[in-house]
Amino acid sequence: MFDLVVFCVGQKAHTKLIPDNSNIYITAEERYFNYWKFLTCEKGCWYNLYAHQDEFAGTDICQHLENEPLMQIPGFAVSDYTRFECLTPYLIREKYQKSFEAILKYLLMQSPEKKIYILARYQSSEAEVVMGTYKVNTFLDLMQKKSVYANVCYILTQNENAL
């Protein structure tokens, strides 16, 4: 099971209600604050996404694609395979897809910087891998192509230079 977090860069107060979110439960606990320094080097608000209120330490929103290839980092020689065996692709389960998309788009609009970070994480090494910058639709297209990976932080933005 994954933890699924979104960090809204520059947001000063948490959003209580996100329009068009019909089935994702959201909390504001700052998980991985001490591990993923990149996520918290800027000010903002942290959101944890869950399938229901009783979930803890992981969510059923994400579907692990364990039989798909691991992430390859161009130009990086992997000498310790165990550090990268956790970089596996995932999808958002179909029943949560519309709410997930609505959350990403809404929080991106709430960010004064028009930037959010998203991370699906499960137990792994504490290596920080960061990818970006992507527009929301590009990120969602990559996910459908099984090219979005767990334990990788993605930067989503409205920047016209983003992919």
Phi, psi and omega in degrees: 000144182260154159266142180235115184234149174231133177247119182266104187293127176084352180291135185267333180222141180297143173280129182277320184229126180252119181304145177068011172266106184258343187211019176246127178271136186236134173236172184243015179296135181272085178280147176066016180304322182275345183261315185259079182301327181301318182297332187245016178285345176248160176281149178165191182242138184259134179233132173253131182253132182227155176288329177202166187298332184275354178290146176212138178057046175140155182225154176272004179297321183271143174249117181284131180253069188294339181269001179271160181296150176288161178294137174251131179256111183304135177077006182246116179278122182270106180268336178239090185304327184297335178289340184245357180292346180268000179271076184248148181288155176215162174235165169266130181301143187308320183292346178253355188302311183296318178294318179301312179300317180298319179297312180300311183295319181292313181294326176298321178289332180282341181284123175300333179272354185054050182211134173228156173247141177230138183217123169257120188231138167230173187306127183198183172294165183267020177295132178267119176243125185234133179236144175166175002257144182233151167279156184304313183295325176295316178301314181294323176296316177300321179298316180296334177272010179062038181238025172244133192242146174292152179065025175232129176272127178253136177261120178249138186210168172260006181304130182295339179276353180290157177295000000 
